[in-house]
């Protein structure tokens, strides 16, 4: 059904675009958190 509203990508395979975008945003946020944490910033209340 080419006109179906639940259609995946144009080539018909893979996850829907919103899933890919959400995953990319999550990966970027985790990477930023790890970089900030390793650089010594953030979580300052947890140092002895």
Beta strands, then each sheet from edge to edge (+ up, - down):
end
